[in-house]
């Protein structure tokens, strides 16, 4: 009877691992559909004014000189074109995130990178590549298969970048790895059980069976905890 119980534990842990993988994929996509998970799209800022226009008149030059270029939004609109990550378009504005190199006042500290978030940047002052603008505006949405394929292809660096709202959106990747590892280990356990059963080594058979059941249980608990 105890052997049957242990076998059931092994099979349940394996079945749970497989179902967890498919559930994680579906859960991630549902959060993408609801907007909880989202992508930021790479764009280049477009200057609101041609710098050459500053020389057209004294008034234009004085107006340009009076602007506060230490303000990130002003810098992007009137100072330099730069690369940003954009999301959440509404009412002609959106949120952009970008990093900018700043020279520290103390020479010994050198150059450091500051990250800025602007919540009201004009969408009209952004230029996107390829189909990114359509996805950014919500005109296009990934299907379930497209989303899973796309997120699966993202590297660890990309998952830590501004492109994704939360690296947990790729949690199903670790669930898949856990499923594969547990499947391979269980296959090895079943092979050993078969060998010990045929060799009538009941003591080793029971030891491997107990260890296999415990491994499956603790493996699933640890996998869920570290994800």
C-alpha positions in Angstrom: 0.0 0.0 0.0 2.8 2.4 0.9 4.5 1.8 -2.4 1.3 2.8 -4.2 1.1 6.0 -2.2 4.7 6.9 -3.0 4.1 6.2 -6.7 1.0 8.5 -6.6 3.1 11.2 -5.0 5.7 11.0 -7.8 3.0 11.1 -10.5 1.1 13.9 -8.9 4.3 16.1 -8.6 5.0 15.4 -12.3 1.5 16.2 -13.3 1.6 19.3 -11.2 4.8 20.4 -12.9 3.3 20.0 -16.4 0.1 21.8 -15.5 2.0 24.6 -13.8 3.9 25.2 -17.0 0.7 25.6 -19.1 -1.0 27.6 -16.4 2.0 30.0 -16.1 1.8 30.6 -19.9 -1.9 31.3 -19.8 -1.6 33.5 -16.7 1.2 35.6 -18.2 -0.8 36.2 -21.4 -4.0 37.1 -19.5 -2.0 39.7 -17.6 -0.7 41.0 -20.9 -4.3 41.2 -22.2 -5.4 43.1 -19.1 -2.5 45.5 -19.3 -0.9 44.4 -16.0 2.0 43.2 -18.1 3.1 45.4 -21.0 6.0 46.2 -23.3 7.7 49.6 -23.7 8.6 50.3 -27.3 11.9 51.8 -28.4 11.6 55.2 -30.1 13.6 58.2 -31.1 12.5 61.7 -29.9 11.8 64.4 -32.5 12.8 67.9 -31.7 9.8 70.3 -31.3 11.8 73.0 -32.9 14.6 73.2 -35.5 17.7 74.7 -33.6 18.4 76.8 -36.7 15.2 78.7 -36.0 16.9 80.1 -32.9 19.0 82.4 -35.1 16.0 83.8 -37.0 15.5 86.6 -34.5 16.8 87.9 -31.1 13.4 87.0 -29.5 13.7 83.4 -30.7 17.3 83.1 -29.4 16.4 84.6 -26.1 13.4 82.3 -25.7 15.6 79.3 -26.5 18.3 80.4 -24.1 15.7 80.9 -21.3 14.6 77.3 -21.4 15.6 75.0 -18.5 17.6 72.3 -20.3 18.2 70.5 -17.0 14.6 69.5 -17.2 14.5 66.1 -19.0 11.4 66.8 -21.0 12.7 70.2 -22.2 16.1 68.6 -23.1 14.4 65.9 -25.3 12.0 68.4 -26.9 14.4 71.2 -27.6 18.0 70.0 -26.9 18.9 66.7 -28.4 17.3 63.7 -30.1 17.6 60.6 -27.9 16.5 57.0 -27.6 13.6 56.4 -25.2 11.3 53.6 -24.2 7.6 54.6 -24.6 4.3 53.2 -23.2 0.8 54.1 -22.1 -0.3 56.5 -24.9 -3.4 58.6 -24.1 -4.7 62.0 -25.0 -1.7 62.7 -27.3 0.8 62.1 -24.5 2.6 59.0 -23.1 5.2 57.9 -20.6 8.8 57.6 -21.7 11.8 56.2 -19.9 15.4 57.0 -20.9 18.9 57.0 -19.5 21.3 59.9 -19.8 25.0 60.0 -19.1 25.8 62.8 -16.6 29.3 64.0 -15.7 29.7 64.0 -11.9 30.9 67.2 -10.4 33.7 65.4 -8.8 36.1 64.3 -11.5 37.2 61.2 -9.5 33.6 59.8 -9.8 33.6 60.2 -13.6 30.4 59.7 -15.6 27.3 58.2 -14.2 24.0 57.2 -15.8 20.7 58.8 -14.6 17.3 57.3 -15.5 14.4 59.6 -16.1 10.6 59.0 -16.4 8.4 61.5 -18.1 4.7 60.9 -17.8 3.5 63.6 -20.3 5.7 63.4 -23.3 4.0 64.2 -26.7 3.4 61.2 -28.8 3.8 63.4 -31.9 7.5 63.9 -31.0 8.3 60.2 -31.2 9.5 58.2 -34.1 9.1 54.4 -34.1 10.6 51.6 -36.3 8.7 48.9 -38.1 5.4 47.9 -36.5 6.3 49.1 -33.0 4.1 52.2 -33.3 1.0 50.0 -34.0 1.8 47.8 -31.0 2.6 50.9 -28.9 -0.8 52.6 -29.8 -2.7 49.3 -29.2 -3.8 49.0 -32.9 -2.1 45.6 -32.9 -2.1 43.0 -30.1 -0.1 39.8 -30.0 -2.1 36.6 -30.0 -1.3 33.9 -27.4 1.1 32.0 -29.6 2.8 35.2 -30.7 3.2 36.4 -27.2 4.6 33.2 -25.8 7.0 32.9 -28.8 8.1 36.5 -28.4 8.7 36.4 -24.6 10.4 33.0 -24.9 12.9 34.6 -27.3 13.8 37.5 -24.9 17.3 37.2 -23.3 17.9 37.7 -19.6 19.3 41.2 -20.4 16.2 42.1 -22.3 14.0 40.9 -19.5 15.9 43.2 -17.2 15.6 46.1 -19.6 13.0 48.9 -19.9 11.4 46.9 -22.7 9.3 44.7 -20.4 7.2 46.0 -17.5 8.1 43.0 -15.3 10.5 40.2 -15.9 8.0 37.9 -14.2 6.1 37.9 -17.5 8.6 35.2 -18.6 8.0 33.1 -15.5 6.7 30.3 -17.6 10.2 29.8 -19.0 11.5 28.7 -15.5 8.3 26.6 -15.1 9.3 24.8 -18.4 12.8 24.2 -17.2 11.5 22.8 -13.9 9.1 20.5 -15.8 11.9 19.2 -18.1 14.3 18.6 -15.1 11.6 16.8 -13.1 10.6 14.7 -16.1 14.2 13.6 -16.7 14.8 12.8 -13.0 11.6 10.8 -12.8 12.5 8.8 -15.9 15.8 8.0 -14.2 14.0 7.0 -11.0 11.6 4.7 -12.9 14.6 3.1 -14.7 16.3 2.4 -11.4 13.0 1.1 -9.9 12.6 -1.3 -12.9 16.2 -2.5 -12.5 15.9 -3.1 -8.8 12.5 -4.7 -9.2 13.9 -7.2 -11.8 17.0 -7.8 -9.6 14.7 -8.4 -6.6 16.6 -5.7 -4.6 13.5 -4.7 -2.6 15.5 -2.6 -0.1 17.1 -0.4 -2.7 13.7 -0.3 -4.6 12.0 1.1 -1.5 14.8 3.6 -0.8 14.7 5.0 -4.4 10.9 5.1 -4.3 10.9 7.2 -1.1 13.7 9.5 -2.3 11.8 9.9 -5.6 8.6 10.9 -3.9 10.4 13.3 -1.6 12.4 14.8 -4.4 9.2 15.5 -6.4 7.5 17.2 -3.5 10.4 19.4 -2.4 11.4 20.2 -6.0 7.9 21.6 -6.8 7.9 23.7 -3.5 11.4 25.1 -4.2 10.5 25.8 -7.9 7.5 27.8 -6.9 9.4 29.7 -4.2 12.3 30.8 -6.4 10.3 31.8 -9.5 
